[in-house]
């Protein structure tokens, strides 16, 4: 059993485990990240390869000791389950265009949030928030022989849709009148990177940058007690990211891998939401907010993810991998996205040389903390509606996939 064979068997399986570690979503340190960006199929040595997979994530973030600080006088539930399970799909197709050029087209859902605490002491802050995304990407690489291996230059573009809604009590002045904001937007991004591979020892090092996605068409509706108004938000951007990935054979049948990823979540602070009727006057969260109707308060700091793992080929059909990952929390005084530690493992089964089946699982710890008032650089205070605590909570995930080569 040689390392080239191990690379072919484990290349996608190992990094689908990395996907689990970085896709646990709104309950951990990843901001709005779910599937993120994944172009590992581009490196498959087969002339043509297709990959389809899905991850189901089950975070269990429980809020407790919730106190209504909005002035609305809520004295009901002081605890709530803030999260719910969700799916993260992926579909990709890779083709070699001659000896030196490979191209990948793929669909993914990089961003999302699913927070549904229901009616509780924080109902003026949030009752139900759902954010979803669609990402359609095309990525190509050009490779050349350098030394014992090959150097790749990587580039691509992607089109992204981001949409969702938030429900909460509209205002203490309106009692328990329900308010709902629906918004959608879209934008374009690009990626560029470089990679070096030595196939004989299953070595690959890649560095890929994904640009910000400028959302300059954010619009929707605001419904307060049945009264509907057209709304918009100023231009915002989904974050750019930079990721370094490494893998190498370390002994016959053994592969080590790891990654370091930075995501610029600090670009998302408080997103003001204003009426289309007052658009000429502008839209801001800066005091005294004369135009702002409401806002989506995120108040993130940058995210970091570090992953390390090892894979082993047991025989010509079975291989496995295990990994550990750490995410630095994007919340820092407001919100519940503290540091997360995740442990994952999985197997890849290859009944035929051109078919690979993968199954993986992960378990993690969402670390404890407190959420209260946090003031941004413009002096805007988020978190004035509720304060709460949360302990160390559990998150689990399962992942499956199928790759066909021809």
Buried (B, 14 or more C-beta within 10 A) or exposed (E): BEBBBBBBBBBBBBBBBBBBBBBBBBBBBBBBBBBBBBBBBBBBBBEEBBBBBBBBBBBBBBBEEBBBBBEBEBEEBBBBBBBBEBEBEBEBBBBBEEEEEBBBBBBBBBBBBBBBBEBBBBBBBBBBBBBBBBBEBBBBBBBEEEEEBBBBEBBBBBBBBBBBBBBBBBBBEEEEEBBBBBBBBBBEBBBBBBBBBBBEBBBBBBBBBBBBBBBEEBEBBBBBEEEEEEBBBBEBBBBBBBBBBBBBBBEEBBBBBBBBBBBBBBBBBBBBBBBEEBBEEEBBBBEEBEBBBBBBBBBBBBBBBBBBBBBBBEEEEEBBBBBBBBBBBBBBBBBBBBBBBBBBBBBBBBEEEEEBBBBBBBBBBBBEBBBBEBBBEEEBBBBBBBBBBBEEBBBBBBBBBEBBBE
